[in-house]
Amino acid sequence: MTTTPPGWYDDGHGALRWWDGTQWTEHVAQPDAESSPAPTEAEIVAAQLGFEPQETAAGVQPEASVQSDASAPSAYATQPGAAQPAYAGAASAVGVQPGVPSSEVPAPPAYPNPQGAYPGTPAGSTPAGGAFAAATEPRKSKLWIVWVVLGVVLLGIVIAAAVLIPLLILSASAANSSAQSDDERAAVAAVGLYDEAWQEGDCDKLAAATTEDFRATVGLNDCVAFQDQAATFTAGIEDYTVNVTDVETLGDEITVATNETYTALVDENGDPTEPTDSALAYQYTLVQSGGDWLIEYIEPE
Protein backbone atom coordinates (compact mmCIF):
# COMPACT_ATOMS: atom_id res chain seq x y z
CA MET A 1 0.00 0.00 0.00
CA THR A 2 1.42 3.39 -0.99
CA THR A 3 1.72 5.86 1.86
CA THR A 4 2.62 9.54 1.87
CA PRO A 5 6.17 10.04 3.07
CA PRO A 6 6.98 12.49 5.87
CA GLY A 7 7.41 16.06 4.74
CA TRP A 8 6.15 19.64 4.53
CA TYR A 9 2.82 19.80 2.75
CA ASP A 10 0.21 22.43 2.08
CA ASP A 11 -2.44 21.85 4.72
CA GLY A 12 -5.11 23.63 2.67
CA HIS A 13 -5.09 26.68 4.94
CA GLY A 14 -2.27 28.69 3.40
CA ALA A 15 0.56 27.12 5.47
CA LEU A 16 3.09 24.29 5.22
CA ARG A 17 2.52 21.69 7.91
CA TRP A 18 4.77 18.73 8.78
CA TRP A 19 3.38 15.30 7.90
CA ASP A 20 5.25 12.58 9.86
CA GLY A 21 4.14 9.79 7.56
CA THR A 22 1.09 8.81 9.62
CA GLN A 23 -0.47 12.04 10.86
CA TRP A 24 -0.21 15.81 10.83
CA THR A 25 1.91 17.47 13.51
CA GLU A 26 1.73 20.90 15.09
CA HIS A 27 4.80 22.17 13.24
CA VAL A 28 3.84 24.85 10.73
CA ALA A 29 5.96 26.85 8.30
CA GLN A 30 4.53 29.95 6.67
CA PRO A 31 5.78 30.45 3.10
CA ASP A 32 7.21 33.85 2.25
CA ALA A 33 5.02 34.79 -0.70
CA GLU A 34 6.80 38.11 -1.30
CA SER A 35 10.45 36.96 -1.30
CA SER A 36 10.10 33.70 -3.26
CA PRO A 37 7.54 31.78 -5.22
CA ALA A 38 5.74 28.87 -3.56
CA PRO A 39 8.01 25.77 -3.53
CA THR A 40 7.14 22.83 -5.69
CA GLU A 41 6.65 19.40 -4.17
CA ALA A 42 10.13 18.35 -5.32
CA GLU A 43 11.67 21.41 -3.67
CA ILE A 44 9.81 20.65 -0.44
CA VAL A 45 11.12 17.07 -0.44
CA ALA A 46 14.69 18.28 -1.15
CA ALA A 47 14.44 20.85 1.61
CA GLN A 48 13.44 18.30 4.22
CA LEU A 49 16.43 16.13 3.22
CA GLY A 50 18.85 19.04 3.39
CA PHE A 51 19.50 19.58 -0.35
CA GLU A 52 19.93 23.09 -1.66
CA PRO A 53 19.81 23.94 -5.38
CA GLN A 54 22.90 25.63 -6.83
CA GLU A 55 23.66 27.04 -10.23
CA THR A 56 26.84 26.24 -12.16
CA ALA A 57 29.19 28.88 -13.28
CA ALA A 58 27.32 29.02 -16.58
CA GLY A 59 24.10 29.48 -14.60
CA VAL A 60 22.41 26.55 -16.32
CA GLN A 61 22.98 23.18 -14.64
CA PRO A 62 21.82 22.90 -10.98
CA GLU A 63 23.85 20.88 -8.53
CA ALA A 64 23.07 19.58 -5.06
CA SER A 65 25.27 19.45 -2.03
CA VAL A 66 24.81 17.02 0.78
CA GLN A 67 24.09 18.57 4.19
CA SER A 68 25.25 16.98 7.37
CA ASP A 69 21.94 15.33 8.03
CA ALA A 70 22.19 11.90 9.51
CA SER A 71 18.78 11.04 8.11
CA ALA A 72 19.90 11.61 4.48
CA PRO A 73 21.82 8.60 3.09
CA SER A 74 25.06 9.44 1.25
CA ALA A 75 23.83 7.44 -1.69
CA TYR A 76 21.53 10.29 -2.51
CA ALA A 77 24.34 12.80 -3.24
CA THR A 78 24.71 13.63 -6.88
CA GLN A 79 27.96 13.93 -8.71
CA PRO A 80 28.97 17.28 -10.15
CA GLY A 81 27.84 17.49 -13.72
CA ALA A 82 25.41 14.60 -13.37
CA ALA A 83 22.69 14.64 -15.94
CA GLN A 84 19.78 14.03 -13.57
CA PRO A 85 18.33 16.94 -11.55
CA ALA A 86 19.54 17.36 -8.01
CA TYR A 87 16.07 16.60 -6.67
CA ALA A 88 15.64 13.27 -8.44
CA GLY A 89 17.66 11.42 -5.80
CA ALA A 90 15.82 13.23 -3.05
CA ALA A 91 12.56 12.16 -4.52
CA SER A 92 13.63 8.49 -4.63
CA ALA A 93 14.81 8.72 -1.04
CA VAL A 94 11.21 9.12 0.13
CA GLY A 95 9.74 6.32 -1.90
CA VAL A 96 9.30 7.81 -5.36
CA GLN A 97 10.94 5.95 -8.22
CA PRO A 98 13.49 7.89 -10.29
CA GLY A 99 11.84 9.46 -13.29
CA VAL A 100 8.39 9.62 -11.67
CA PRO A 101 7.06 13.17 -11.91
CA SER A 102 6.81 14.93 -8.60
CA SER A 103 3.13 15.56 -9.22
CA GLU A 104 2.56 11.83 -8.72
CA VAL A 105 3.85 11.88 -5.13
CA PRO A 106 0.94 10.62 -2.99
CA ALA A 107 -0.68 13.50 -1.14
CA PRO A 108 -1.35 13.17 2.60
CA PRO A 109 -4.91 13.22 3.87
CA ALA A 110 -6.47 16.66 4.06
CA TYR A 111 -5.57 18.49 7.24
CA PRO A 112 -8.60 18.58 9.50
CA ASN A 113 -10.39 21.89 9.64
CA PRO A 114 -10.31 23.04 13.27
CA GLN A 115 -12.69 25.95 12.74
CA GLY A 116 -15.40 24.26 10.74
CA ALA A 117 -14.48 26.10 7.55
CA TYR A 118 -15.13 24.61 4.14
CA PRO A 119 -12.35 22.36 2.74
CA GLY A 120 -9.63 24.48 1.18
CA THR A 121 -10.55 27.61 3.14
CA PRO A 122 -7.39 29.34 4.49
CA ALA A 123 -6.88 29.20 8.23
CA GLY A 124 -8.56 32.06 10.03
CA SER A 125 -11.24 32.60 7.38
CA THR A 126 -14.88 31.99 8.14
CA PRO A 127 -17.39 29.93 6.19
CA ALA A 128 -19.59 31.62 3.69
CA GLY A 129 -22.45 33.22 5.53
CA GLY A 130 -24.02 36.53 6.28
CA ALA A 131 -25.70 38.04 3.25
CA PHE A 132 -24.88 34.99 1.13
CA ALA A 133 -26.53 32.61 3.54
CA ALA A 134 -29.52 34.92 3.95
CA ALA A 135 -29.89 35.20 0.19
CA THR A 136 -29.63 31.46 -0.46
CA GLU A 137 -31.57 29.98 2.44
CA PRO A 138 -35.27 29.22 1.75
CA ARG A 139 -37.52 32.18 2.39
CA LYS A 140 -40.28 31.63 4.91
CA SER A 141 -43.72 32.50 3.66
CA LYS A 142 -45.36 35.49 5.34
CA LEU A 143 -48.76 34.81 3.84
CA TRP A 144 -50.12 33.94 7.28
CA ILE A 145 -49.73 37.60 8.29
CA VAL A 146 -52.07 38.61 5.46
CA TRP A 147 -54.67 36.08 6.61
CA VAL A 148 -54.42 37.27 10.21
CA VAL A 149 -54.92 40.90 9.14
CA LEU A 150 -57.87 39.94 6.92
CA GLY A 151 -59.39 37.95 9.79
CA VAL A 152 -59.11 40.93 12.15
CA VAL A 153 -60.63 43.26 9.55
CA LEU A 154 -63.53 40.89 8.86
CA LEU A 155 -64.13 40.45 12.58
CA GLY A 156 -64.24 44.22 12.98
CA ILE A 157 -66.74 44.49 10.12
CA VAL A 158 -68.98 41.83 11.68
CA ILE A 159 -68.90 43.55 15.07
CA ALA A 160 -69.58 46.95 13.51
CA ALA A 161 -72.48 45.52 11.53
CA ALA A 162 -73.94 43.86 14.64
CA VAL A 163 -73.85 47.20 16.46
CA LEU A 164 -74.65 49.68 13.71
CA ILE A 165 -77.40 47.87 11.79
CA PRO A 166 -79.83 47.76 14.77
CA LEU A 167 -79.04 51.42 15.47
CA LEU A 168 -79.74 52.34 11.86
CA ILE A 169 -83.01 50.42 11.92
CA LEU A 170 -84.07 52.15 15.12
CA SER A 171 -83.04 55.51 13.73
CA ALA A 172 -85.00 54.90 10.55
CA SER A 173 -88.00 53.77 12.57
CA ALA A 174 -87.75 56.83 14.77
CA ALA A 175 -87.42 59.03 11.72
CA ASN A 176 -90.49 57.46 10.15
CA SER A 177 -92.47 57.62 13.38
CA SER A 178 -91.53 61.20 14.18
CA ALA A 179 -93.79 63.94 12.89
CA GLN A 180 -92.34 65.85 10.00
CA SER A 181 -94.69 68.80 10.24
CA ASP A 182 -96.70 70.72 12.82
CA ASP A 183 -99.90 69.03 11.68
CA GLU A 184 -98.38 65.56 12.03
CA ARG A 185 -97.01 66.40 15.46
CA ALA A 186 -100.47 67.60 16.45
CA ALA A 187 -101.97 64.32 15.22
CA VAL A 188 -99.49 62.30 17.28
CA ALA A 189 -100.29 64.42 20.33
CA ALA A 190 -104.02 63.68 19.87
CA VAL A 191 -103.33 59.94 19.91
CA GLY A 192 -101.35 60.32 23.16
CA LEU A 193 -104.17 62.37 24.68
CA TYR A 194 -106.69 59.66 23.79
CA ASP A 195 -104.54 57.08 25.67
CA GLU A 196 -104.39 59.35 28.73
CA ALA A 197 -108.19 59.72 28.67
CA TRP A 198 -108.63 55.94 28.98
CA GLN A 199 -106.02 55.44 31.69
CA GLU A 200 -107.31 58.39 33.75
CA GLY A 201 -111.02 58.15 32.91
CA ASP A 202 -110.90 61.81 31.84
CA CYS A 203 -113.88 62.81 29.71
CA ASP A 204 -112.40 66.21 28.81
CA LYS A 205 -109.29 64.62 27.33
CA LEU A 206 -111.48 62.18 25.44
CA ALA A 207 -113.44 65.07 23.92
CA ALA A 208 -110.23 66.99 23.09
CA ALA A 209 -108.77 63.99 21.23
CA THR A 210 -111.76 62.65 19.25
CA THR A 211 -114.52 63.89 16.96
CA GLU A 212 -118.15 63.78 18.00
CA ASP A 213 -118.87 61.29 15.21
CA PHE A 214 -116.20 58.95 16.60
CA ARG A 215 -117.64 59.08 20.14
CA ALA A 216 -121.13 58.43 18.80
CA THR A 217 -119.96 55.48 16.71
CA VAL A 218 -118.17 53.71 19.62
CA GLY A 219 -120.74 54.68 22.25
CA LEU A 220 -118.67 57.08 24.31
CA ASN A 221 -120.93 60.14 24.30
CA ASP A 222 -121.92 59.54 27.93
CA CYS A 223 -119.13 60.61 30.28
CA VAL A 224 -120.23 58.33 33.13
CA ALA A 225 -120.38 55.35 30.82
CA PHE A 226 -116.90 56.20 29.55
CA GLN A 227 -115.52 56.45 33.08
CA ASP A 228 -116.95 53.03 33.95
CA GLN A 229 -115.33 51.49 30.88
CA ALA A 230 -112.03 53.25 31.65
CA ALA A 231 -112.05 51.89 35.22
CA THR A 232 -112.62 48.35 33.95
CA PHE A 233 -109.87 48.90 31.40
CA THR A 234 -107.23 50.04 33.92
CA ALA A 235 -108.16 47.27 36.39
CA GLY A 236 -107.49 44.56 33.84
CA ILE A 237 -104.13 45.79 32.54
CA GLU A 238 -100.91 47.41 33.65
CA ASP A 239 -97.93 49.04 31.99
CA TYR A 240 -99.96 50.12 28.94
CA THR A 241 -97.59 51.85 26.46
CA VAL A 242 -98.35 53.38 23.06
CA ASN A 243 -95.41 53.34 20.60
CA VAL A 244 -95.85 55.36 17.38
CA THR A 245 -94.34 53.48 14.45
CA ASP A 246 -95.38 55.62 11.47
CA VAL A 247 -97.00 58.94 10.59
CA GLU A 248 -98.29 59.77 7.11
CA THR A 249 -100.28 62.60 5.59
CA LEU A 250 -102.81 61.51 2.95
CA GLY A 251 -104.63 64.53 1.53
CA ASP A 252 -106.70 66.08 4.33
CA GLU A 253 -106.15 63.13 6.63
CA ILE A 254 -103.23 62.01 8.78
CA THR A 255 -102.71 58.40 9.75
CA VAL A 256 -100.76 57.39 12.85
CA ALA A 257 -99.68 53.75 13.21
CA THR A 258 -98.97 52.40 16.69
CA ASN A 259 -97.76 49.30 18.47
CA GLU A 260 -99.37 49.19 21.93
CA THR A 261 -97.95 46.83 24.59
CA TYR A 262 -99.38 45.93 27.99
CA THR A 263 -99.61 43.20 30.64
CA ALA A 264 -103.06 41.62 30.87
CA LEU A 265 -104.30 40.75 34.35
CA VAL A 266 -107.67 39.25 33.29
CA ASP A 267 -108.79 36.95 30.52
CA GLU A 268 -111.30 37.68 27.77
CA ASN A 269 -114.17 37.04 30.16
CA GLY A 270 -112.83 39.47 32.74
CA ASP A 271 -111.70 36.76 35.12
CA PRO A 272 -108.32 37.17 36.88
CA THR A 273 -105.45 35.28 35.30
CA GLU A 274 -101.68 35.06 35.37
CA PRO A 275 -100.09 38.30 34.09
CA THR A 276 -99.58 37.94 30.36
CA ASP A 277 -97.59 40.26 28.12
CA SER A 278 -99.55 41.27 25.04
CA ALA A 279 -99.39 43.71 22.13
CA LEU A 280 -101.83 45.26 19.67
CA ALA A 281 -101.29 47.30 16.52
CA TYR A 282 -103.68 50.09 15.55
CA GLN A 283 -103.99 52.73 12.84
CA TYR A 284 -105.57 56.03 13.84
CA THR A 285 -107.08 58.27 11.17
CA LEU A 286 -107.26 61.93 12.15
CA VAL A 287 -109.03 64.86 10.49
CA GLN A 288 -108.81 68.57 11.13
CA SER A 289 -111.74 70.12 13.00
CA GLY A 290 -111.84 73.64 14.40
CA GLY A 291 -108.08 73.98 13.87
CA ASP A 292 -107.29 70.76 15.79
CA TRP A 293 -106.45 67.29 14.58
CA LEU A 294 -108.95 64.79 16.05
CA ILE A 295 -109.35 61.04 15.86
CA GLU A 296 -112.06 60.15 13.31
CA TYR A 297 -111.80 56.38 13.54
CA ILE A 298 -109.53 53.57 14.73
CA GLU A 299 -108.95 50.21 13.15
CA PRO A 300 -106.69 47.32 14.17
CA GLU A 301 -103.87 46.32 11.84
C-alpha positions as CSV (number, residue, x, y, z in Angstrom):
1,M,0.0,0.0,0.0
2,T,1.4,3.4,-1.0
3,T,1.7,5.9,1.9
4,T,2.6,9.5,1.9
5,P,6.2,10.0,3.1
6,P,7.0,12.5,5.9
7,G,7.4,16.1,4.7
8,W,6.1,19.6,4.5
9,Y,2.8,19.8,2.8
10,D,0.2,22.4,2.1
11,D,-2.4,21.9,4.7
12,G,-5.1,23.6,2.7
13,H,-5.1,26.7,4.9
14,G,-2.3,28.7,3.4
15,A,0.6,27.1,5.5
16,L,3.1,24.3,5.2
17,R,2.5,21.7,7.9
18,W,4.8,18.7,8.8
19,W,3.4,15.3,7.9
20,D,5.3,12.6,9.9
21,G,4.1,9.8,7.6
22,T,1.1,8.8,9.6
23,Q,-0.5,12.0,10.9
24,W,-0.2,15.8,10.8
25,T,1.9,17.5,13.5
26,E,1.7,20.9,15.1
27,H,4.8,22.2,13.2
28,V,3.8,24.9,10.7
29,A,6.0,26.8,8.3
30,Q,4.5,30.0,6.7
31,P,5.8,30.4,3.1
32,D,7.2,33.8,2.3
33,A,5.0,34.8,-0.7
34,E,6.8,38.1,-1.3
35,S,10.4,37.0,-1.3
36,S,10.1,33.7,-3.3
37,P,7.5,31.8,-5.2
38,A,5.7,28.9,-3.6
39,P,8.0,25.8,-3.5
40,T,7.1,22.8,-5.7
41,E,6.6,19.4,-4.2
42,A,10.1,18.4,-5.3
43,E,11.7,21.4,-3.7
44,I,9.8,20.7,-0.4
45,V,11.1,17.1,-0.4
46,A,14.7,18.3,-1.2
47,A,14.4,20.8,1.6
48,Q,13.4,18.3,4.2
49,L,16.4,16.1,3.2
50,G,18.8,19.0,3.4
51,F,19.5,19.6,-0.3
52,E,19.9,23.1,-1.7
53,P,19.8,23.9,-5.4
54,Q,22.9,25.6,-6.8
55,E,23.7,27.0,-10.2
56,T,26.8,26.2,-12.2
57,A,29.2,28.9,-13.3
58,A,27.3,29.0,-16.6
59,G,24.1,29.5,-14.6
60,V,22.4,26.6,-16.3
61,Q,23.0,23.2,-14.6
62,P,21.8,22.9,-11.0
63,E,23.8,20.9,-8.5
64,A,23.1,19.6,-5.1
65,S,25.3,19.4,-2.0
66,V,24.8,17.0,0.8
67,Q,24.1,18.6,4.2
68,S,25.2,17.0,7.4
69,D,21.9,15.3,8.0
70,A,22.2,11.9,9.5
71,S,18.8,11.0,8.1
72,A,19.9,11.6,4.5
73,P,21.8,8.6,3.1
74,S,25.1,9.4,1.2
75,A,23.8,7.4,-1.7
76,Y,21.5,10.3,-2.5
77,A,24.3,12.8,-3.2
78,T,24.7,13.6,-6.9
79,Q,28.0,13.9,-8.7
80,P,29.0,17.3,-10.2
81,G,27.8,17.5,-13.7
82,A,25.4,14.6,-13.4
83,A,22.7,14.6,-15.9
84,Q,19.8,14.0,-13.6
85,P,18.3,16.9,-11.5
86,A,19.5,17.4,-8.0
87,Y,16.1,16.6,-6.7
88,A,15.6,13.3,-8.4
89,G,17.7,11.4,-5.8
90,A,15.8,13.2,-3.0
91,A,12.6,12.2,-4.5
92,S,13.6,8.5,-4.6
93,A,14.8,8.7,-1.0
94,V,11.2,9.1,0.1
95,G,9.7,6.3,-1.9
96,V,9.3,7.8,-5.4
97,Q,10.9,6.0,-8.2
98,P,13.5,7.9,-10.3
99,G,11.8,9.5,-13.3
100,V,8.4,9.6,-11.7
101,P,7.1,13.2,-11.9
102,S,6.8,14.9,-8.6
103,S,3.1,15.6,-9.2
104,E,2.6,11.8,-8.7
105,V,3.8,11.9,-5.1
106,P,0.9,10.6,-3.0
107,A,-0.7,13.5,-1.1
108,P,-1.4,13.2,2.6
109,P,-4.9,13.2,3.9
110,A,-6.5,16.7,4.1
111,Y,-5.6,18.5,7.2
112,P,-8.6,18.6,9.5
113,N,-10.4,21.9,9.6
114,P,-10.3,23.0,13.3
115,Q,-12.7,25.9,12.7
116,G,-15.4,24.3,10.7
117,A,-14.5,26.1,7.5
118,Y,-15.1,24.6,4.1
119,P,-12.3,22.4,2.7
120,G,-9.6,24.5,1.2
121,T,-10.5,27.6,3.1
122,P,-7.4,29.3,4.5
123,A,-6.9,29.2,8.2
124,G,-8.6,32.1,10.0
125,S,-11.2,32.6,7.4
126,T,-14.9,32.0,8.1
127,P,-17.4,29.9,6.2
128,A,-19.6,31.6,3.7
129,G,-22.4,33.2,5.5
130,G,-24.0,36.5,6.3
131,A,-25.7,38.0,3.2
132,F,-24.9,35.0,1.1
133,A,-26.5,32.6,3.5
134,A,-29.5,34.9,3.9
135,A,-29.9,35.2,0.2
136,T,-29.6,31.5,-0.5
137,E,-31.6,30.0,2.4
138,P,-35.3,29.2,1.7
139,R,-37.5,32.2,2.4
140,K,-40.3,31.6,4.9
141,S,-43.7,32.5,3.7
142,K,-45.4,35.5,5.3
143,L,-48.8,34.8,3.8
144,W,-50.1,33.9,7.3
145,I,-49.7,37.6,8.3
146,V,-52.1,38.6,5.5
147,W,-54.7,36.1,6.6
148,V,-54.4,37.3,10.2
149,V,-54.9,40.9,9.1
150,L,-57.9,39.9,6.9
151,G,-59.4,37.9,9.8
152,V,-59.1,40.9,12.1
153,V,-60.6,43.3,9.5
154,L,-63.5,40.9,8.9
155,L,-64.1,40.4,12.6
156,G,-64.2,44.2,13.0
157,I,-66.7,44.5,10.1
158,V,-69.0,41.8,11.7
159,I,-68.9,43.6,15.1
160,A,-69.6,46.9,13.5
161,A,-72.5,45.5,11.5
162,A,-73.9,43.9,14.6
163,V,-73.9,47.2,16.5
164,L,-74.7,49.7,13.7
165,I,-77.4,47.9,11.8
166,P,-79.8,47.8,14.8
167,L,-79.0,51.4,15.5
168,L,-79.7,52.3,11.9
169,I,-83.0,50.4,11.9
170,L,-84.1,52.1,15.1
171,S,-83.0,55.5,13.7
172,A,-85.0,54.9,10.5
173,S,-88.0,53.8,12.6
174,A,-87.7,56.8,14.8
175,A,-87.4,59.0,11.7
176,N,-90.5,57.5,10.2
177,S,-92.5,57.6,13.4
178,S,-91.5,61.2,14.2
179,A,-93.8,63.9,12.9
180,Q,-92.3,65.8,10.0
181,S,-94.7,68.8,10.2
182,D,-96.7,70.7,12.8
183,D,-99.9,69.0,11.7
184,E,-98.4,65.6,12.0
185,R,-97.0,66.4,15.5
186,A,-100.5,67.6,16.5
187,A,-102.0,64.3,15.2
188,V,-99.5,62.3,17.3
189,A,-100.3,64.4,20.3
190,A,-104.0,63.7,19.9
191,V,-103.3,59.9,19.9
192,G,-101.4,60.3,23.2
193,L,-104.2,62.4,24.7
194,Y,-106.7,59.7,23.8
195,D,-104.5,57.1,25.7
196,E,-104.4,59.4,28.7
197,A,-108.2,59.7,28.7
198,W,-108.6,55.9,29.0
199,Q,-106.0,55.4,31.7
200,E,-107.3,58.4,33.7
201,G,-111.0,58.2,32.9
202,D,-110.9,61.8,31.8
203,C,-113.9,62.8,29.7
204,D,-112.4,66.2,28.8
205,K,-109.3,64.6,27.3
206,L,-111.5,62.2,25.4
207,A,-113.4,65.1,23.9
208,A,-110.2,67.0,23.1
209,A,-108.8,64.0,21.2
210,T,-111.8,62.6,19.3
211,T,-114.5,63.9,17.0
212,E,-118.1,63.8,18.0
213,D,-118.9,61.3,15.2
214,F,-116.2,58.9,16.6
215,R,-117.6,59.1,20.1
216,A,-121.1,58.4,18.8
217,T,-120.0,55.5,16.7
218,V,-118.2,53.7,19.6
219,G,-120.7,54.7,22.2
220,L,-118.7,57.1,24.3
221,N,-120.9,60.1,24.3
222,D,-121.9,59.5,27.9
223,C,-119.1,60.6,30.3
224,V,-120.2,58.3,33.1
225,A,-120.4,55.3,30.8
226,F,-116.9,56.2,29.6
227,Q,-115.5,56.5,33.1
228,D,-117.0,53.0,33.9
229,Q,-115.3,51.5,30.9
230,A,-112.0,53.3,31.7
231,A,-112.1,51.9,35.2
232,T,-112.6,48.3,33.9
233,F,-109.9,48.9,31.4
234,T,-107.2,50.0,33.9
235,A,-108.2,47.3,36.4
236,G,-107.5,44.6,33.8
237,I,-104.1,45.8,32.5
238,E,-100.9,47.4,33.7
239,D,-97.9,49.0,32.0
240,Y,-100.0,50.1,28.9
241,T,-97.6,51.9,26.5
242,V,-98.3,53.4,23.1
243,N,-95.4,53.3,20.6
244,V,-95.9,55.4,17.4
245,T,-94.3,53.5,14.4
246,D,-95.4,55.6,11.5
247,V,-97.0,58.9,10.6
248,E,-98.3,59.8,7.1
249,T,-100.3,62.6,5.6
250,L,-102.8,61.5,3.0
251,G,-104.6,64.5,1.5
252,D,-106.7,66.1,4.3
253,E,-106.1,63.1,6.6
254,I,-103.2,62.0,8.8
255,T,-102.7,58.4,9.8
256,V,-100.8,57.4,12.9
257,A,-99.7,53.8,13.2
258,T,-99.0,52.4,16.7
259,N,-97.8,49.3,18.5
260,E,-99.4,49.2,21.9
261,T,-98.0,46.8,24.6
262,Y,-99.4,45.9,28.0
263,T,-99.6,43.2,30.6
264,A,-103.1,41.6,30.9
265,L,-104.3,40.7,34.4
266,V,-107.7,39.2,33.3
267,D,-108.8,36.9,30.5
268,E,-111.3,37.7,27.8
269,N,-114.2,37.0,30.2
270,G,-112.8,39.5,32.7
271,D,-111.7,36.8,35.1
272,P,-108.3,37.2,36.9
273,T,-105.4,35.3,35.3
274,E,-101.7,35.1,35.4
275,P,-100.1,38.3,34.1
276,T,-99.6,37.9,30.4
277,D,-97.6,40.3,28.1
278,S,-99.6,41.3,25.0
279,A,-99.4,43.7,22.1
280,L,-101.8,45.3,19.7
281,A,-101.3,47.3,16.5
282,Y,-103.7,50.1,15.5
283,Q,-104.0,52.7,12.8
284,Y,-105.6,56.0,13.8
285,T,-107.1,58.3,11.2
286,L,-107.3,61.9,12.2
287,V,-109.0,64.9,10.5
288,Q,-108.8,68.6,11.1
289,S,-111.7,70.1,13.0
290,G,-111.8,73.6,14.4
291,G,-108.1,74.0,13.9
292,D,-107.3,70.8,15.8
293,W,-106.4,67.3,14.6
294,L,-108.9,64.8,16.0
295,I,-109.4,61.0,15.9
296,E,-112.1,60.2,13.3
297,Y,-111.8,56.4,13.5
298,I,-109.5,53.6,14.7
299,E,-109.0,50.2,13.1
300,P,-106.7,47.3,14.2
301,E,-103.9,46.3,11.8
